[in-house]
Amino acid sequence: LRQNTWTLGEWYDQNYAGNVSYLEAQDLYMWGSNSYGKLGQNSPDNSDRSSPVQVPGNWSSAGVAYGIKMSGDAYIWGRGVGGRLGLNNNASRSSPTQIPGNWKYISQKQANAGAIRTDGTLWTWGLNNNGQLGHGNKTTQSSPKQVGSADTWKYLNAGGNWFQGIKTDGTLWTWGQNTQGQLGQNDRLERLEPVQIGTENNWKSVQSNQYSNIAVKTDGTAWAWGINEAGALMQNNRTKYSSPVQIPGTDWDTTVND
């Protein structure tokens, strides 16, 4: 993190090349692989970049190939397979393209994405082979479709073929693929609609990587579940967990905004 002016955007799957960071909180820079134009440089040849290049605009938040500007407008770019750009087609984009609506949070991974509007409603789109869009079916959507009718969503994390979301009451919800117990339901059954993890109401954030999850509560405790190859769940073993287990310590924090 150069000159202490950069902040991390999100915890990414290491198999997904490309990186993102901010300078002075509003300027967005990206570098690495540029396949399908995911660096947002309007580059027809999709040239990779070995040093940071700026994505024009003033941004409030961003990840690999998506972002929200200070105005609340959401933009997405890169590969369009499965309608993952939410633009009602499968075309790829090498420069940021606006998704209609006014948004406050967006998360994307692999071939699906989701976002929370300023009114607290949750919308998802893209591939839906495991019911990861939360619509109660496995129908692919190439444009945003609302998940249920709740307007109390606060935070969203795309885990791959599953999602997790936190509501304003502090409850944690999840849905989609569950082959490794990554939904935290003490089983391996996929869910086509959001289901709550436990009964606690003090969840702050959650992030995912390679079929595992780590979540932080407002009391400073951290919890993990899912696949545990190489001891990723920090339990001093390699055992899979299909429901949250606590990581030692009570002073964990997160860079995710409240």
C-alpha angles and dihedrals in degrees: 000000000000121000090347090274098105125090126194119250104203144326104269136200103258090220089065107082119214133072138217137197143154134241117202090355097276107055115083122211130184137181143168129054115018101189111153088008095284092155089068096232098132086240113159091195092051092225115192118239124221094189132041117284122189124245104214118247142054109281133195096188138355147167136185105323099348140071148159120234124221087260091063094250114138122220131188135183144167129061116014100197113144092007091286092153092062092228097123093256141062098246120129122233127209094193131045113283122192123246108214116250138048114282140183103184136023134179130181138176133167109333103341138061142184139194142188119229124219088257091062097252120136124228131184138183144170132060116001107185093135098034089259093147090069096228097125093255142061098247116135116236123204094188131041116285124185120251108225119312103283117127096189102088115134108167137019135193126188108211100182111271091005138054138210126199137183122213127213090259090063097251119140121225133186141180144168131048118022107172093129099035090261092145091068094230097125090249140065100243118126119237124216094196134035116285125185122250107226120317101279119125102195103082116138107178144342134201133186139210132170097346094315134101138204120194133185126212127210089251090066097255121130127212133194138192143161130053116003108197112157089008095286092159092061095232096128089251141065097243120136116237123202094189131041118284122188122253111221114265137051103224102074119140138181137219091224113113119243 
